[in-house]
């Protein structure tokens, strides 16, 4: 998607997202649009509040794209996808793909290593393992003490079935920052290596 097309489409999207529901007027009588209904009846107040919150985040992500901050927009869209209403989910997926395309073209820069890490994690969650690996390694090229990058590589190795590398990277992450041991104990992404005695010994050395 070319950048000028992205910007034109985003302008229309922002306008549509903020446009109020229409009212109709017939024979001098104002008719207000009815609330949407579900199989259980009128949409609940909680559902309406959740949708309003999602739309707010959606609009914020669109503005990030308009500003050319594609890596931040990608993270924002990815975070809301799981709970997004059905009518927004397809658009969100489209924007995630557009963000990735723009980033791959080198049209964005990461201001901090943490921003690059967040983007790498979002790639990991989408199954783009090699792309995520490149970003973790790029962090380590510039900062060999970035424990979170080693932690990210450990996650990637666990998710791709490479137990030995997972333990190797996680060992280094824990050596650099002991808090990673406690975080790993609660991280379900390590379930694939949880039965390995080396993993248990690493996380529970006192046992």
One Martini backbone bead per residue (centre of mass of N, CA, C, O) as a GRO file, in nm:
protein
  207
    1UNK     BB    1   0.091   0.038   0.027
    2UNK     BB    2   0.083   0.348  -0.033
    3UNK     BB    3   0.117   0.630   0.148
    4UNK     BB    4  -0.111   0.805   0.015
    5UNK     BB    5  -0.333   0.591   0.051
    6UNK     BB    6  -0.320   0.564   0.351
    7UNK     BB    7  -0.391   0.859   0.423
    8UNK     BB    8  -0.664   0.873   0.278
    9UNK     BB    9  -0.799   0.638   0.425
   10UNK     BB   10  -0.757   0.740   0.716
   11UNK     BB   11  -0.931   0.992   0.692
   12UNK     BB   12  -1.195   0.837   0.645
   13UNK     BB   13  -1.185   0.660   0.899
   14UNK     BB   14  -1.188   0.884   1.111
   15UNK     BB   15  -1.460   1.000   1.024
   16UNK     BB   16  -1.629   0.737   1.063
   17UNK     BB   17  -1.558   0.684   1.369
   18UNK     BB   18  -1.683   0.990   1.458
   19UNK     BB   19  -1.955   0.947   1.343
   20UNK     BB   20  -2.269   0.977   1.403
   21UNK     BB   21  -2.561   0.854   1.433
   22UNK     BB   22  -2.828   0.859   1.243
   23UNK     BB   23  -3.107   1.058   1.159
   24UNK     BB   24  -3.457   1.076   1.098
   25UNK     BB   25  -3.697   1.264   0.884
   26UNK     BB   26  -4.062   1.254   0.913
   27UNK     BB   27  -4.319   1.461   0.899
   28UNK     BB   28  -4.162   1.635   1.134
   29UNK     BB   29  -4.038   1.371   1.264
   30UNK     BB   30  -3.811   1.263   1.490
   31UNK     BB   31  -3.579   0.991   1.430
   32UNK     BB   32  -3.415   0.774   1.629
   33UNK     BB   33  -3.179   0.563   1.643
   34UNK     BB   34  -3.159   0.251   1.730
   35UNK     BB   35  -3.055   0.024   1.927
   36UNK     BB   36  -2.878  -0.238   1.931
   37UNK     BB   37  -2.924  -0.590   1.896
   38UNK     BB   38  -2.950  -0.899   2.048
   39UNK     BB   39  -3.032  -1.214   2.151
   40UNK     BB   40  -3.063  -1.072   2.454
   41UNK     BB   41  -3.105  -0.784   2.340
   42UNK     BB   42  -2.998  -0.518   2.449
   43UNK     BB   43  -2.730  -0.351   2.469
   44UNK     BB   44  -2.515  -0.321   2.702
   45UNK     BB   45  -2.342  -0.101   2.887
   46UNK     BB   46  -2.075  -0.260   2.885
   47UNK     BB   47  -2.056  -0.298   2.578
   48UNK     BB   48  -2.060   0.003   2.506
   49UNK     BB   49  -1.804   0.076   2.665
   50UNK     BB   50  -1.613  -0.119   2.518
   51UNK     BB   51  -1.653   0.000   2.235
   52UNK     BB   52  -1.565   0.287   2.299
   53UNK     BB   53  -1.277   0.208   2.382
   54UNK     BB   54  -1.193   0.078   2.114
   55UNK     BB   55  -1.239   0.331   1.936
   56UNK     BB   56  -1.029   0.504   2.076
   57UNK     BB   57  -0.786   0.321   2.007
   58UNK     BB   58  -0.831   0.319   1.704
   59UNK     BB   59  -0.792   0.622   1.657
   60UNK     BB   60  -0.504   0.634   1.772
   61UNK     BB   61  -0.379   0.439   1.565
   62UNK     BB   62  -0.445   0.605   1.315
   63UNK     BB   63  -0.274   0.852   1.398
   64UNK     BB   64  -0.005   0.702   1.395
   65UNK     BB   65  -0.012   0.643   1.094
   66UNK     BB   66  -0.034   0.938   0.995
   67UNK     BB   67   0.256   0.998   1.146
   68UNK     BB   68   0.445   0.733   1.077
   69UNK     BB   69   0.400   0.531   1.340
   70UNK     BB   70   0.403   0.207   1.272
   71UNK     BB   71   0.505   0.052   1.522
   72UNK     BB   72   0.292   0.167   1.722
   73UNK     BB   73   0.042   0.090   1.562
   74UNK     BB   74   0.091  -0.213   1.556
   75UNK     BB   75   0.074  -0.256   1.860
   76UNK     BB   76  -0.211  -0.139   1.899
   77UNK     BB   77  -0.367  -0.327   1.709
   78UNK     BB   78  -0.276  -0.597   1.832
   79UNK     BB   79  -0.398  -0.547   2.123
   80UNK     BB   80  -0.715  -0.519   2.010
   81UNK     BB   81  -0.796  -0.774   1.840
   82UNK     BB   82  -0.913  -0.990   2.046
   83UNK     BB   83  -1.159  -0.761   2.142
   84UNK     BB   84  -1.278  -0.691   1.882
   85UNK     BB   85  -1.513  -0.622   1.691
   86UNK     BB   86  -1.607  -0.768   1.405
   87UNK     BB   87  -1.627  -0.495   1.229
   88UNK     BB   88  -1.304  -0.429   1.304
   89UNK     BB   89  -1.107  -0.670   1.263
   90UNK     BB   90  -1.046  -0.652   0.955
   91UNK     BB   91  -0.922  -0.368   0.966
   92UNK     BB   92  -0.698  -0.429   1.165
   93UNK     BB   93  -0.554  -0.639   0.990
   94UNK     BB   94  -0.494  -0.447   0.759
   95UNK     BB   95  -0.317  -0.249   0.930
   96UNK     BB   96  -0.106  -0.448   1.018
   97UNK     BB   97  -0.004  -0.508   0.731
   98UNK     BB   98   0.068  -0.213   0.663
   99UNK     BB   99   0.277  -0.173   0.883
  100UNK     BB  100   0.471  -0.397   0.800
  101UNK     BB  101   0.527  -0.287   0.516
  102UNK     BB  102   0.648  -0.014   0.608
  103UNK     BB  103   0.875  -0.130   0.786
  104UNK     BB  104   1.012  -0.306   0.562
  105UNK     BB  105   1.080  -0.029   0.397
  106UNK     BB  106   1.203   0.175   0.614
  107UNK     BB  107   0.974   0.405   0.726
  108UNK     BB  108   1.099   0.347   1.015
  109UNK     BB  109   1.182   0.429   1.364
  110UNK     BB  110   1.347   0.355   1.659
  111UNK     BB  111   1.392   0.521   1.960
  112UNK     BB  112   1.402   0.241   2.113
  113UNK     BB  113   1.453  -0.075   2.229
  114UNK     BB  114   1.170  -0.113   2.346
  115UNK     BB  115   1.016  -0.068   2.082
  116UNK     BB  116   1.144  -0.303   1.932
  117UNK     BB  117   1.051  -0.520   2.129
  118UNK     BB  118   0.746  -0.481   2.102
  119UNK     BB  119   0.745  -0.546   1.802
  120UNK     BB  120   0.866  -0.832   1.822
  121UNK     BB  121   0.635  -0.950   1.994
  122UNK     BB  122   0.412  -0.904   1.784
  123UNK     BB  123   0.542  -1.091   1.576
  124UNK     BB  124   0.540  -1.343   1.750
  125UNK     BB  125   0.225  -1.355   1.787
  126UNK     BB  126   0.197  -1.386   1.455
  127UNK     BB  127   0.449  -1.587   1.353
  128UNK     BB  128   0.717  -1.395   1.297
  129UNK     BB  129   1.004  -1.527   1.381
  130UNK     BB  130   1.240  -1.411   1.207
  131UNK     BB  131   1.172  -1.116   1.243
  132UNK     BB  132   1.197  -1.117   1.550
  133UNK     BB  133   1.491  -1.211   1.567
  134UNK     BB  134   1.620  -0.964   1.430
  135UNK     BB  135   1.536  -0.760   1.653
  136UNK     BB  136   1.673  -0.890   1.895
  137UNK     BB  137   1.961  -0.886   1.767
  138UNK     BB  138   1.975  -0.580   1.725
  139UNK     BB  139   1.977  -0.508   2.022
  140UNK     BB  140   2.241  -0.676   2.096
  141UNK     BB  141   2.436  -0.516   1.913
  142UNK     BB  142   2.387  -0.245   2.103
  143UNK     BB  143   2.301  -0.439   2.372
  144UNK     BB  144   2.437  -0.695   2.565
  145UNK     BB  145   2.245  -0.623   2.839
  146UNK     BB  146   1.963  -0.710   2.714
  147UNK     BB  147   1.760  -0.915   2.875
  148UNK     BB  148   1.490  -0.896   2.705
  149UNK     BB  149   1.613  -1.015   2.444
  150UNK     BB  150   1.678  -1.293   2.560
  151UNK     BB  151   1.390  -1.351   2.641
  152UNK     BB  152   1.272  -1.338   2.356
  153UNK     BB  153   1.448  -1.572   2.244
  154UNK     BB  154   1.332  -1.781   2.439
  155UNK     BB  155   1.044  -1.768   2.341
  156UNK     BB  156   1.098  -1.841   2.048
  157UNK     BB  157   1.228  -2.120   2.106
  158UNK     BB  158   0.982  -2.242   2.243
  159UNK     BB  159   0.774  -2.193   2.000
  160UNK     BB  160   0.989  -2.369   1.798
  161UNK     BB  161   1.129  -2.621   1.970
  162UNK     BB  162   1.409  -2.496   2.107
  163UNK     BB  163   1.526  -2.589   2.400
  164UNK     BB  164   1.829  -2.524   2.424
  165UNK     BB  165   1.809  -2.222   2.342
  166UNK     BB  166   1.611  -2.138   2.551
  167UNK     BB  167   1.793  -2.197   2.799
  168UNK     BB  168   2.028  -2.021   2.712
  169UNK     BB  169   1.874  -1.747   2.700
  170UNK     BB  170   1.744  -1.757   2.985
  171UNK     BB  171   2.005  -1.769   3.146
  172UNK     BB  172   2.102  -1.485   3.054
  173UNK     BB  173   1.857  -1.323   3.149
  174UNK     BB  174   1.896  -1.401   3.452
  175UNK     BB  175   2.185  -1.302   3.493
  176UNK     BB  176   2.102  -0.996   3.427
  177UNK     BB  177   1.794  -1.068   3.550
  178UNK     BB  178   1.627  -1.213   3.811
  179UNK     BB  179   1.323  -1.146   3.732
  180UNK     BB  180   1.299  -1.354   3.495
  181UNK     BB  181   1.240  -1.603   3.664
  182UNK     BB  182   0.953  -1.515   3.763
  183UNK     BB  183   0.829  -1.462   3.487
  184UNK     BB  184   0.868  -1.752   3.366
  185UNK     BB  185   0.679  -1.904   3.567
  186UNK     BB  186   0.413  -1.738   3.428
  187UNK     BB  187   0.484  -1.824   3.131
  188UNK     BB  188   0.309  -1.995   2.880
  189UNK     BB  189   0.536  -1.994   2.648
  190UNK     BB  190   0.695  -2.235   2.825
  191UNK     BB  191   0.534  -2.507   2.804
  192UNK     BB  192   0.717  -2.666   2.590
  193UNK     BB  193   0.967  -2.680   2.837
  194UNK     BB  194   0.860  -2.759   3.131
  195UNK     BB  195   0.963  -3.079   3.134
  196UNK     BB  196   1.245  -2.992   3.150
  197UNK     BB  197   1.491  -3.022   3.384
  198UNK     BB  198   1.654  -2.762   3.311
  199UNK     BB  199   1.419  -2.567   3.348
  200UNK     BB  200   1.351  -2.631   3.643
  201UNK     BB  201   1.636  -2.566   3.758
  202UNK     BB  202   1.639  -2.267   3.665
  203UNK     BB  203   1.366  -2.174   3.819
  204UNK     BB  204   1.434  -2.399   4.076
  205UNK     BB  205   1.719  -2.401   4.254
  206UNK     BB  206   1.600  -2.463   4.555
  207UNK     BB  207   1.480  -2.767   4.504
   0.00000   0.00000   0.00000
